[in-house]
Amino acid sequence: MTSHAITSIDPPGIRWQTILPVVAVLVLAGLGLLSSDYIVTVLGFAFIYTVFCTGLNFFMGYTGQASFGQSAFAAIGGYGSAILCTDYGWEPLLALVATMAISGVAAVIVGYPTLRLRGHYLAMATFALGLIVYEITIEWTSLTQGYMGYSGVPPLGLAGYELASVKQQLIVLVVLALFGVVVASRLRQSRFGRALASIAGSEQAALALGVNIARYKLIAFVIAALYASAAGSLFARFIGFISPEVFGTTMVVQSFAMLYLGGIGTMWGPVLGAVIVSVLPEALRGLNEMQDIAYTAILIFILIFAPRGLAGLAGLFRRRRRPLQEVA
């Protein structure tokens, strides 16, 4: 008698585990387009936060590092885009790309010395970065207008054509969010992503395998900064207004809630978390004074029974369906 294991072979093309979330996002967006502009605005915020959390997930989930300062790069993207378009008449897309480049350079300058720290020290340093940029947006009134903020920021558009309605902008935000998730997933599956996974598992083991830990951490930090900058620019475009309150500690807390609720380190966790945290308060609005209690209770319930996040439940389901070995 010889024994052999029957292994499952993935079907050609994209598997249903990838198709199903995309379909769900498109259905949700379609339902939003059939609803009021208020619902469309809520979903727009959700997909903007999807972009932000995807970058945060790349650094924290895929690389295993802590960062509380991604809001700083979102502020650079938001204010930079608003200033370039409002004061200098730049094209929205060109301003978005330019501010992403500025954020990338800033991430290199800040990350090179900062990422040599580890654990709580790295978290404190990145949190300080977010606070510093937040204070700059308040105090540098000649550039940022302080608490008055920037208004009249032109909406998303290209080559002089502007997407005037929020429903048109929602379509673009959905496409950009899905594109961001796919790019992050492809990077994760590459040799670069495997190096990041080794760092997340054990820095000593990764160093023994010849991984340049400092360089890979810095690259991951820059990628996360690019995502955050794009999210900040999209926020300014979608609302038409930008102010310091957007990039305060509330953004940090909310993005962390989205990331851990959806599933840190998973492909679709940022999408799930961003949608739920954005939509759930609106669904509970009818409870009036009990809204905050119900919202908190639901989040705690999910975190208790799904500690790896909602996206992690798919992994449990796949393991249960994995075919058993057959002995011949």
HELIX and SHEET records of a PDB file:
HELIX    1   1 TRP A   16  LEU A   33  1                                  18    
HELIX    2   2 ASP A   37  ASN A   57  1                                  21    
HELIX    3   3 PHE A   58  TYR A   62  3                                   5    
HELIX    4   4 GLN A   70  TYR A   88  1                                  19    
HELIX    5   5 PRO A   92  THR A  114  1                                  23    
HELIX    6   6 GLY A  119  GLU A  139  1                                  21    
HELIX    7   7 THR A  141  THR A  144  1                                   4    
HELIX    8   8 GLY A  146  MET A  148  5                                   3    
HELIX    9   9 VAL A  166  GLN A  189  1                                  24    
HELIX   10  10 ARG A  191  GLY A  201  1                                  11    
HELIX   11  11 GLU A  203  ALA A  208  1                                   6    
HELIX   12  12 ILE A  213  ILE A  239  1                                  27    
HELIX   13  13 PRO A  244  PHE A  247  5                                   4    
HELIX   14  14 THR A  249  GLY A  262  1                                  14    
HELIX   15  15 GLY A  269  ALA A  283  1                                  15    
HELIX   16  16 ARG A  285  MET A  290  5                                   6    
HELIX   17  17 GLN A  291  PHE A  305  1                                  15    
HELIX   18  18 GLY A  312  ARG A  321  1                                  10    
SHEET    1   A 2 TYR A 150  SER A 151  0                                        
SHEET    2   A 2 PHE A 241  ILE A 242 -1                                        
SHEET    1   B 2 GLY A 157  LEU A 158  0                                        
SHEET    2   B 2 TYR A 161  GLU A 162 -1                                        
END                                                                             
